[in-house]
Amino acid sequence: MDRHELRNALFATGISPDAFELEGVHEHVPLPPDFWFLRRCADGRWEIGAYERGVYDVRLTYDTEQEACAGLWRALTGRSEDAG
C-alpha cells in the first residue's frame, strides 16, 4: 500500500481527516493541534510519528514507503491486517 491507498483506506474507516498527515498526499493548512504523520526522511527512508503542540515526535523509521504506510495503519487503526 502506498500513501494514496493509505489515505483512502483511512477515510473508509471513518478516521477524521485531521487525525493524520501524509506527505504530498494529505497535508494540513493550518495545522491541527495534534495528528499522526508519515513523511520521507532526508536519507530516503520513511518515518511516522505524532505532531503535538508544535513538535514532530518521530516514533518509527522504515526503509520503504509501504512499510511506513503499514506502520501508520497499525498506529491509527490498531489493526495488524493490511488495509487493502
C-alpha positions in Angstrom: 0.0 0.0 0.0 1.3 3.5 -0.8 0.3 6.9 0.7 -2.7 7.3 -1.7 -4.1 3.9 -0.9 -3.5 4.5 2.8 -5.4 7.8 2.7 -8.4 6.1 1.0 -8.3 3.2 3.5 -8.2 5.6 6.5 -11.1 7.6 5.1 -13.0 4.4 4.6 -12.6 3.5 8.3 -14.1 6.9 9.3 -10.9 8.3 10.8 -11.0 12.1 10.9 -9.0 13.8 8.2 -7.5 15.9 11.0 -6.0 12.7 12.6 -3.2 12.2 10.1 -1.0 13.9 7.5 0.7 12.1 4.6 3.5 14.0 2.9 2.5 15.1 -0.6 -0.9 13.4 -0.4 -2.9 14.7 2.6 -1.5 17.8 4.3 -3.0 20.4 6.6 -3.2 24.2 6.3 -3.4 25.4 9.0 -2.1 22.6 11.2 -4.4 21.0 13.7 -3.1 20.8 17.3 -2.1 17.1 17.0 -2.1 14.4 14.4 0.0 11.4 13.2 2.3 11.9 10.3 4.1 10.0 7.6 7.0 11.6 5.7 10.2 10.9 3.8 13.5 11.3 5.6 16.4 13.2 4.1 18.2 9.8 3.6 15.3 8.4 1.5 13.8 6.3 4.3 10.3 7.0 5.8 9.2 7.9 9.3 6.0 8.0 11.2 5.2 9.8 14.4 3.0 12.2 16.3 2.8 16.0 16.0 1.7 17.6 19.3 1.9 21.2 20.4 4.2 22.3 17.6 6.6 19.4 17.9 7.2 16.5 15.5 8.0 13.4 17.5 9.3 10.6 15.3 8.3 7.2 16.6 9.5 4.8 13.9 11.6 4.8 10.8 11.2 2.4 7.9 13.2 1.5 4.7 10.2 1.7 2.4 7.0 3.7 1.9 5.0 0.5 2.0 6.4 -0.4 5.5 5.8 3.1 6.8 2.2 3.0 5.5 1.6 -0.3 7.2 3.1 1.1 10.4 0.8 4.2 10.3 -2.2 2.0 9.5 -1.5 -0.1 12.6 -0.9 3.0 14.8 -4.2 4.7 13.7 -6.5 1.6 13.5 -5.0 -0.9 15.9 -5.4 -3.4 13.1 -2.4 -5.5 12.0 -4.0 -6.7 8.8 -3.4 -4.8 5.5 -5.8 -2.1 4.6 -6.3 -3.5 1.1 
